[in-house]
Amino acid sequence: MMHAFAAISSAEPVAKVPQVKNVVLVHGAFADGSGWRGVYDELTRKGYRVSIVQNPLTSLADDVAALRRILARQDGPTIVVGHSYGGTVITEAGVDEKVVGLVYVSALAPDVGESTGDQFVEIPAPPEFVIEPGPDGFGFVNLEKFKLGFANDTSDADAAFLRDSQVPINMAIFGTKLTQAAWRTKPSWFIVATQDKAIAPKLLRKQATRIGAEIVEVEASHVPFVTKPKEVAAVIEKAAQNSLKAVK
């Protein structure tokens, strides 16, 4: 018995892969960071250090710079999460050495040399989603169709707030080509919102499959981070727990 115990106690301890604690959330077009509040609450309650990027939506370069500015403040390995056009932003900026995993939430994931707009060539946005460009080149989502196209599973009050607080995007961004594709070297997770009326679920699945992401389907509109924050937070937590063990 003593000999067996000695053998066990002298064995090398099994190394544990440290869990990632830093999470950075990136919103998409026509929105700001406040929509992440439910996900933020879920993750911070579990001990994660969560930061939220406020994209200016003036150019892809400006939005990438905004994300890099927040990444520079992280104290270790980080998961970056992008919604919709925010997926383009994390794809470009996610090559940062602190980023160890990517989570796409009803998002787009272009490749090097592709633009955000290129993703819709074969599978266009559903007819419920209508963008109205202004004379200065910035676009808003049509007010009458906002809830149907952007947030069809929210309450009327929440949809009205999202509609009336929407941030216009410089439409030229949709034609800007990417120079980096972080998903080629970093493990990825992808939430497909099955009731999305802004990006067709068929396109979401196509994007997720192409980048080799782990796919999770959630019954929600284009804003699952608003209506299903627990489900979205669970995927982010899974990425945090597994990204350092994943080999791309």
C-alpha positions as CSV (number, residue, x, y, z in Angstrom):
1,M,0.0,0.0,0.0
2,M,2.8,2.4,1.0
3,H,4.7,1.6,-2.2
4,A,1.6,2.2,-4.4
5,F,0.9,5.5,-2.7
6,A,4.5,6.6,-3.2
7,A,4.3,5.8,-6.9
8,I,1.1,7.8,-7.3
9,S,2.3,10.8,-5.3
10,S,5.5,11.0,-7.2
11,A,3.8,11.1,-10.6
12,E,3.9,14.3,-12.5
13,P,0.7,16.4,-12.1
14,V,-1.5,16.7,-15.2
15,A,-1.1,20.2,-16.6
16,K,-4.4,22.1,-16.8
17,V,-5.1,24.4,-19.7
18,P,-5.9,27.8,-18.2
19,Q,-9.4,29.1,-18.9
20,V,-9.6,32.4,-20.8
21,K,-11.1,35.1,-18.7
22,N,-11.1,38.1,-21.1
23,V,-14.0,38.6,-23.6
24,V,-14.4,41.5,-26.0
25,L,-17.8,42.1,-27.6
26,V,-18.1,43.9,-31.0
27,H,-21.5,45.2,-32.3
28,G,-22.4,45.4,-36.0
29,A,-24.0,48.0,-38.2
30,F,-27.0,50.1,-37.1
31,A,-26.3,49.3,-33.5
32,D,-24.1,50.2,-30.5
33,G,-22.6,48.3,-27.7
34,S,-25.6,48.7,-25.3
35,G,-27.3,45.7,-26.9
36,W,-24.8,43.4,-25.3
37,R,-26.0,44.2,-21.8
38,G,-27.7,40.8,-21.2
39,V,-24.6,38.9,-22.4
40,Y,-22.3,41.2,-20.4
41,D,-24.4,40.5,-17.3
42,E,-24.3,36.7,-17.8
43,L,-20.6,36.6,-18.3
44,T,-19.5,39.0,-15.6
45,R,-21.6,37.1,-13.1
46,K,-19.5,34.1,-13.9
47,G,-16.2,36.0,-13.4
48,Y,-15.3,36.9,-16.9
49,R,-13.7,40.3,-17.6
50,V,-15.9,41.7,-20.4
51,S,-15.1,44.8,-22.6
52,I,-17.4,46.3,-25.2
53,V,-16.2,48.0,-28.3
54,Q,-18.1,51.0,-29.6
55,N,-17.6,51.0,-33.4
56,P,-17.8,54.4,-35.0
57,L,-19.0,52.7,-38.2
58,T,-17.2,55.3,-40.3
59,S,-14.8,53.0,-42.1
60,L,-13.6,49.4,-41.6
61,A,-10.2,50.8,-40.7
62,D,-11.8,53.0,-37.9
63,D,-13.7,50.0,-36.6
64,V,-10.7,47.7,-36.6
65,A,-8.7,50.5,-34.8
66,A,-11.5,50.7,-32.2
67,L,-11.2,46.9,-31.5
68,R,-7.4,47.0,-31.4
69,R,-7.6,49.8,-28.9
70,I,-9.6,47.6,-26.5
71,L,-7.5,44.5,-27.2
72,A,-4.4,46.5,-26.1
73,R,-6.0,46.9,-22.7
74,Q,-6.5,43.2,-22.2
75,D,-4.2,41.5,-19.7
76,G,-4.0,38.1,-21.3
77,P,-5.7,35.6,-23.8
78,T,-8.9,37.0,-25.1
79,I,-12.0,35.8,-26.9
80,V,-13.5,38.3,-29.4
81,V,-17.1,38.2,-30.3
82,G,-18.7,39.8,-33.4
83,H,-22.3,40.3,-34.3
84,S,-23.3,40.8,-38.0
85,Y,-20.9,43.2,-39.6
86,G,-18.9,43.0,-36.4
87,G,-17.9,39.6,-37.7
88,T,-16.0,41.4,-40.5
89,V,-14.3,43.5,-37.8
90,I,-13.1,40.6,-35.7
91,T,-12.0,38.7,-38.8
92,E,-9.6,41.6,-39.7
93,A,-8.5,42.5,-36.2
94,G,-8.6,39.0,-34.7
95,V,-5.0,38.2,-35.8
96,D,-3.9,40.1,-32.8
97,E,-1.7,37.9,-30.6
98,K,-3.9,38.2,-27.6
99,V,-6.9,36.7,-29.5
100,V,-7.2,33.0,-29.0
101,G,-10.7,32.4,-30.2
102,L,-13.5,34.0,-32.3
103,V,-17.2,33.8,-31.8
104,Y,-19.5,34.9,-34.6
105,V,-23.1,35.8,-33.7
106,S,-25.3,35.8,-36.7
107,A,-22.3,37.4,-38.4
108,L,-20.3,37.6,-41.6
109,A,-16.8,36.2,-42.0
110,P,-15.1,37.3,-45.2
111,D,-11.8,36.0,-46.4
112,V,-8.8,38.0,-47.4
113,G,-9.6,40.0,-50.6
114,E,-13.3,39.8,-49.9
115,S,-15.6,42.5,-48.7
116,T,-18.7,42.4,-46.4
117,G,-20.9,43.1,-49.4
118,D,-19.4,40.2,-51.4
119,Q,-20.9,37.7,-48.9
120,F,-24.4,38.6,-50.2
121,V,-23.8,38.0,-53.9
122,E,-25.1,34.5,-54.0
123,I,-27.5,34.7,-51.1
124,P,-28.9,38.2,-50.7
125,A,-30.4,39.6,-47.6
126,P,-34.0,38.7,-47.0
127,P,-36.6,41.2,-48.4
128,E,-37.7,42.2,-44.9
129,F,-34.3,43.9,-44.4
130,V,-34.2,47.3,-46.1
131,I,-31.4,49.8,-45.8
132,E,-31.9,53.4,-46.8
133,P,-28.7,55.2,-47.8
134,G,-28.6,58.9,-47.2
135,P,-27.1,61.7,-49.4
136,D,-23.9,61.6,-47.3
137,G,-23.3,57.9,-47.9
138,F,-24.5,56.7,-44.5
139,G,-27.4,54.2,-44.3
140,F,-30.2,53.5,-41.8
141,V,-32.5,50.6,-41.6
142,N,-36.0,51.5,-42.8
143,L,-38.1,52.6,-39.8
144,E,-41.3,50.8,-40.8
145,K,-39.6,47.5,-41.4
146,F,-37.0,47.7,-38.7
147,K,-38.6,45.3,-36.3
148,L,-39.5,42.8,-39.0
149,G,-36.0,42.8,-40.5
150,F,-33.8,43.4,-37.5
151,A,-35.4,42.4,-34.3
152,N,-38.6,40.4,-35.0
153,D,-38.6,38.5,-31.7
154,T,-38.1,41.5,-29.4
155,S,-41.0,43.3,-27.7
156,D,-42.4,46.3,-29.5
157,A,-40.8,48.6,-26.9
158,D,-37.4,47.1,-27.3
159,A,-37.6,47.1,-31.1
160,A,-38.6,50.8,-31.0
161,F,-35.6,51.6,-28.8
162,L,-33.3,49.8,-31.1
163,R,-34.9,51.4,-34.1
164,D,-34.7,54.9,-32.7
165,S,-31.1,54.6,-31.4
166,Q,-29.7,53.0,-34.5
167,V,-26.2,54.1,-35.6
168,P,-25.9,54.8,-39.3
169,I,-23.1,53.1,-41.2
170,N,-20.9,54.4,-43.9
171,M,-22.1,52.3,-46.9
172,A,-18.6,52.3,-48.4
173,I,-17.6,49.9,-45.6
174,F,-19.5,47.1,-47.4
175,G,-17.1,47.4,-50.3
176,T,-13.9,47.4,-48.3
177,K,-11.7,44.3,-48.9
178,L,-10.1,42.5,-46.0
179,T,-6.4,42.1,-45.6
180,Q,-6.5,39.5,-42.8
181,A,-8.7,36.5,-42.0
182,A,-8.2,35.5,-38.4
183,W,-10.5,32.5,-38.7
184,R,-7.8,30.9,-40.8
185,T,-5.5,30.6,-37.8
186,K,-7.8,30.9,-34.7
187,P,-10.5,28.5,-33.6
188,S,-14.0,29.7,-34.2
189,W,-17.6,29.3,-32.9
190,F,-20.6,30.4,-34.8
191,I,-24.2,31.1,-33.7
192,V,-26.8,30.8,-36.4
193,A,-30.0,32.6,-35.6
194,T,-32.6,30.4,-37.3
195,Q,-35.2,33.3,-37.6
196,D,-32.7,35.9,-38.9
197,K,-34.4,38.3,-41.4
198,A,-31.3,40.4,-42.0
199,I,-28.8,37.7,-43.0
200,A,-30.4,34.6,-44.4
201,P,-29.8,31.5,-42.1
202,K,-28.6,29.7,-45.3
203,L,-25.9,32.3,-45.7
204,L,-25.0,32.1,-42.0
205,R,-24.6,28.3,-42.2
206,K,-22.5,28.7,-45.4
207,Q,-20.2,31.2,-43.7
208,A,-19.9,29.0,-40.6
209,T,-19.1,25.9,-42.6
210,R,-16.5,27.6,-44.7
211,I,-14.5,28.8,-41.8
212,G,-14.7,25.5,-40.0
213,A,-16.5,26.9,-37.0
214,E,-18.3,24.9,-34.3
215,I,-21.9,25.7,-35.1
216,V,-24.7,26.3,-32.6
217,E,-28.2,27.1,-33.9
218,V,-30.4,29.4,-31.8
219,E,-34.1,30.1,-32.5
220,A,-33.9,33.9,-32.6
221,S,-34.0,36.9,-34.9
222,H,-30.9,38.8,-36.0
223,V,-30.3,39.9,-32.5
224,P,-29.9,36.7,-30.4
225,F,-27.6,38.6,-28.0
226,V,-30.6,40.7,-27.0
227,T,-33.3,38.0,-26.9
228,K,-31.3,34.9,-26.0
229,P,-28.4,36.3,-23.9
230,K,-28.0,33.1,-21.9
231,E,-27.6,31.0,-25.0
232,V,-25.1,33.4,-26.5
233,A,-23.1,33.7,-23.3
234,A,-23.0,29.9,-23.1
235,V,-21.3,29.7,-26.5
236,I,-18.8,32.4,-25.6
237,E,-18.0,30.5,-22.4
238,K,-17.5,27.3,-24.3
239,A,-15.0,29.2,-26.5
240,A,-13.2,30.5,-23.5
241,Q,-12.9,27.1,-22.0
242,N,-11.7,25.4,-25.2
243,S,-9.9,27.9,-27.3
244,L,-6.5,27.2,-25.8
245,K,-6.9,23.5,-26.4
246,A,-8.1,23.9,-30.0
247,V,-5.6,23.5,-32.8
248,K,-6.5,25.1,-36.1
